[in-house]
Amino acid sequence: MRILLARHGETPWNAEGRYQGQEDIPLSPVGIGQARALGERLRELPITRAVASPLTRARQTAEFALGERDLPLTLDPGLMEIAHGTWEGLLASEIRERDGERLQAWRDAPHEVLMPQGESLQHVFDRAWPAFARATEGLGDGDTLLVVAHDAVNRVLLCHVLGIPLSKLWGFRQAPTTINLLEGPDVDRLEVVRLNDCSHHTLLFGEAVHRAL
């Protein structure tokens, strides 16, 4: 089976550098453009099943990605973004003033951080991997699954597939509406074929990043 693991498009809070976590922020006009570009890129590709986080930015991205296909979109709360707790809605500069030590740890040792009134990366993995596995159930060799989730969710899933620890979470990027292509006979035997491919809206040496997870 093939799995297209995508991240949602840009939101106004991404552009401003605000930590959004589980706040339900919709796509910005730029994000809508990115999601439309993703849909155009996937337009001729057969997709067997589509699953997304229920947060609006992920759901909207999945809908644009599916385009005119008559295919139901399943929403799974296990794929929701990490809960940033009291950080949500704040700029990195504001967090640095209020919770600077934890913010630095989030950059240096993310696997050790518990968000204030929120989640850790392990918490995210413990709900996201079962959701990811549920999405693959019953798929065969010729099937293609589209999963649209979030930065932290994609990162913990990819760390697991790649066999690297969560401490290496920042070792690769997840741009807006990026595609990660995974292939394998089942969810426990996947290979990463493409990582952080956002060529549908960004040149090879372009910059397609965000300012806050």
C-alpha positions as a printed NumPy array, in Angstrom:
array([[  0.   ,   0.   ,   0.   ],
       [  0.968,   3.611,  -0.475],
       [  0.365,   6.311,   2.118],
       [  0.384,  10.029,   1.371],
       [  0.955,  11.678,   4.747],
       [  0.299,  15.393,   4.363],
       [  0.373,  18.412,   6.616],
       [ -2.329,  21.08 ,   6.487],
       [ -1.836,  24.381,   4.707],
       [ -0.798,  27.649,   6.289],
       [ -3.095,  29.384,   8.76 ],
       [ -3.012,  33.028,   9.892],
       [ -1.466,  31.878,  13.16 ],
       [  1.268,  29.958,  11.313],
       [  2.098,  33.149,   9.417],
       [  2.179,  35.189,  12.625],
       [  4.224,  32.609,  14.498],
       [  1.517,  31.774,  17.037],
       [  1.39 ,  28.346,  18.657],
       [ -2.016,  26.969,  17.742],
       [ -2.024,  23.368,  18.937],
       [ -5.645,  22.269,  19.2  ],
       [ -7.125,  25.722,  18.657],
       [ -9.356,  25.347,  15.587],
       [ -7.817,  27.892,  13.224],
       [ -8.891,  27.722,   9.538],
       [ -6.614,  28.049,   6.534],
       [ -5.437,  31.483,   5.437],
       [ -5.797,  32.573,   1.781],
       [ -2.207,  31.425,   1.306],
       [ -3.05 ,  28.089,   2.907],
       [ -6.063,  27.669,   0.645],
       [ -3.803,  28.271,  -2.336],
       [ -1.355,  25.67 ,  -1.061],
       [ -4.149,  23.144,  -0.531],
       [ -5.533,  23.802,  -4.019],
       [ -2.044,  23.238,  -5.434],
       [ -1.861,  19.951,  -3.555],
       [ -5.218,  18.944,  -5.01 ],
       [ -4.039,  19.743,  -8.5  ],
       [ -0.89 ,  17.708,  -7.968],
       [ -2.927,  14.7  ,  -6.821],
       [ -5.753,  15.183,  -9.336],
       [ -4.95 ,  12.163, -11.506],
       [ -3.85 ,   9.918,  -8.648],
       [ -6.257,   7.167,  -7.55 ],
       [ -6.943,   7.481,  -3.804],
       [ -8.645,   4.597,  -2.035],
       [ -9.261,   6.158,   1.373],
       [ -8.876,   9.556,   3.025],
       [ -8.54 ,  10.295,   6.743],
       [ -7.841,  13.624,   8.437],
       [ -7.66 ,  15.365,  11.765],
       [-11.016,  16.956,  12.614],
       [ -9.413,  20.386,  13.101],
       [-10.632,  22.731,  10.375],
       [ -7.22 ,  23.416,   8.838],
       [ -6.594,  19.713,   8.261],
       [-10.13 ,  18.942,   7.132],
       [-10.103,  21.821,   4.641],
       [ -6.737,  20.723,   3.277],
       [ -7.989,  17.16 ,   2.821],
       [-11.109,  18.38 ,   1.033],
       [ -9.061,  20.469,  -1.403],
       [ -6.65 ,  17.57 ,  -1.88 ],
       [ -9.511,  15.219,  -2.772],
       [-11.009,  17.681,  -5.233],
       [-13.963,  16.296,  -7.178],
       [-13.513,  12.693,  -6.048],
       [-16.653,  11.028,  -4.715],
       [-14.77 ,   9.706,  -1.704],
       [-15.817,  10.064,   1.936],
       [-13.433,  11.805,   4.303],
       [-13.066,  10.173,   7.723],
       [-12.135,  12.443,  10.638],
       [-10.139,  10.867,  13.46 ],
       [ -9.44 ,  12.886,  16.634],
       [ -6.359,  10.752,  17.242],
       [ -4.69 ,  12.798,  14.492],
       [ -5.234,  16.18 ,  16.175],
       [ -2.23 ,  18.412,  16.738],
       [ -0.317,  18.327,  20.021],
       [ -2.128,  20.197,  22.785],
       [  0.128,  23.136,  23.614],
       [ -2.001,  24.027,  26.636],
       [ -1.398,  27.554,  27.894],
       [  0.991,  28.257,  24.999],
       [ -1.834,  28.217,  22.478],
       [ -2.443,  31.603,  20.907],
       [  0.916,  32.986,  22.035],
       [  3.881,  34.127,  19.973],
       [  7.241,  32.471,  20.593],
       [  8.484,  35.791,  21.975],
       [  5.633,  35.853,  24.502],
       [  6.315,  32.257,  25.537],
       [ 10.01 ,  33.073,  25.932],
       [  9.098,  35.772,  28.451],
       [  6.658,  33.601,  30.414],
       [  8.066,  30.08 ,  30.097],
       [ 11.528,  30.501,  28.601],
       [ 13.158,  27.447,  30.147],
       [ 10.503,  25.099,  28.812],
       [ 10.592,  26.75 ,  25.38 ],
       [ 14.341,  26.191,  25.191],
       [ 13.878,  22.573,  26.223],
       [ 11.255,  22.204,  23.492],
       [ 13.988,  23.077,  21.004],
       [ 16.843,  21.172,  22.646],
       [ 15.115,  18.074,  24.081],
       [ 11.514,  17.994,  22.794],
       [ 10.946,  14.417,  23.974],
       [ 11.323,  15.545,  27.595],
       [  8.787,  18.377,  27.482],
       [  5.254,  18.258,  28.855],
       [  3.299,  21.229,  27.581],
       [  1.742,  23.326,  30.375],
       [ -1.777,  21.897,  30.771],
       [ -1.113,  20.053,  27.505],
       [  0.602,  17.001,  26.056],
       [  4.029,  15.497,  25.56 ],
       [  5.265,  14.005,  22.291],
       [  4.758,  10.548,  23.774],
       [  1.119,  11.417,  24.46 ],
       [  0.757,  12.46 ,  20.82 ],
       [  2.352,   9.259,  19.556],
       [  0.219,   7.079,  21.844],
       [ -2.975,   8.379,  20.209],
       [ -1.725,   9.18 ,  16.686],
       [ -0.125,   5.834,  15.861],
       [ -3.296,   3.813,  16.618],
       [ -5.277,   6.323,  14.515],
       [ -2.76 ,   5.953,  11.694],
       [ -2.955,   2.156,  11.952],
       [ -6.775,   2.26 ,  11.925],
       [ -6.633,   4.269,   8.715],
       [ -4.651,   1.501,   6.993],
       [ -6.869,  -1.405,   8.019],
       [ -7.954,  -3.554,   5.1  ],
       [ -5.849,  -1.784,   2.487],
       [ -4.097,  -3.914,  -0.113],
       [ -1.01 ,  -3.676,  -2.266],
       [ -2.571,  -1.448,  -4.9  ],
       [ -4.356,   0.923,  -2.516],
       [ -3.451,   4.522,  -1.702],
       [ -4.32 ,   6.2  ,   1.585],
       [ -4.349,   9.969,   2.092],
       [ -3.786,  11.15 ,   5.666],
       [ -3.864,  14.877,   6.457],
       [ -2.631,  15.828,   9.906],
       [ -0.298,  18.28 ,  11.618],
       [  3.355,  19.094,  12.145],
       [  3.941,  17.347,  15.473],
       [  1.707,  14.424,  14.518],
       [  3.533,  13.845,  11.24 ],
       [  6.89 ,  14.139,  12.943],
       [  6.181,  11.531,  15.624],
       [  4.744,   9.141,  13.03 ],
       [  7.756,   9.594,  10.765],
       [ 10.208,   9.188,  13.638],
       [  8.595,   5.826,  14.366],
       [  8.666,   4.681,  10.742],
       [ 12.268,   5.826,  10.352],
       [ 13.274,   4.17 ,  13.621],
       [ 14.685,   7.341,  15.145],
       [ 13.996,   8.637,  18.669],
       [ 11.627,  11.514,  19.376],
       [ 14.659,  13.495,  20.507],
       [ 15.47 ,  13.855,  16.773],
       [ 12.074,  15.424,  16.04 ],
       [ 13.618,  18.591,  14.606],
       [ 15.946,  16.658,  12.279],
       [ 13.63 ,  17.168,   9.294],
       [ 10.973,  19.661,   8.218],
       [  7.249,  19.463,   7.596],
       [  6.247,  22.38 ,   5.388],
       [  2.638,  23.491,   4.816],
       [  0.76 ,  20.939,   2.646],
       [  3.914,  18.863,   2.38 ],
       [  3.626,  15.257,   1.23 ],
       [  5.47 ,  12.3  ,   2.742],
       [  5.168,   9.131,   0.665],
       [  5.32 ,   5.849,   2.552],
       [  5.08 ,   2.374,   1.044],
       [  4.917,  -1.113,   2.514],
       [  2.865,  -4.281,   2.91 ],
       [  1.416,  -3.138,   6.247],
       [  1.668,  -0.351,   8.789],
       [  4.537,  -2.005,  10.662],
       [  6.691,  -2.442,   7.544],
       [  6.679,   0.955,   5.911],
       [  9.51 ,   2.677,   4.072],
       [  9.81 ,   6.428,   3.555],
       [  9.962,   7.05 ,  -0.189],
       [  9.614,  10.845,  -0.104],
       [ 10.008,  13.215,   2.829],
       [  8.714,  16.803,   3.071],
       [  7.908,  17.097,  -0.644],
       [  6.199,  20.449,  -1.212],
       [  7.232,  20.962,  -4.838],
       [  3.605,  21.721,  -5.766],
       [  4.041,  25.207,  -4.269],
       [  7.731,  25.737,  -3.469],
       [ 10.867,  25.54 ,  -5.608],
       [ 13.574,  23.045,  -4.692],
       [ 15.663,  25.635,  -2.857],
       [ 12.721,  27.72 ,  -1.721],
       [ 11.704,  28.271,   1.857],
       [  8.382,  26.72 ,   2.89 ],
       [  8.462,  26.866,   6.672],
       [  6.382,  28.161,   9.526],
       [  7.381,  30.134,  12.581],
       [  5.651,  28.052,  15.249],
       [  4.608,  24.446,  15.652]])
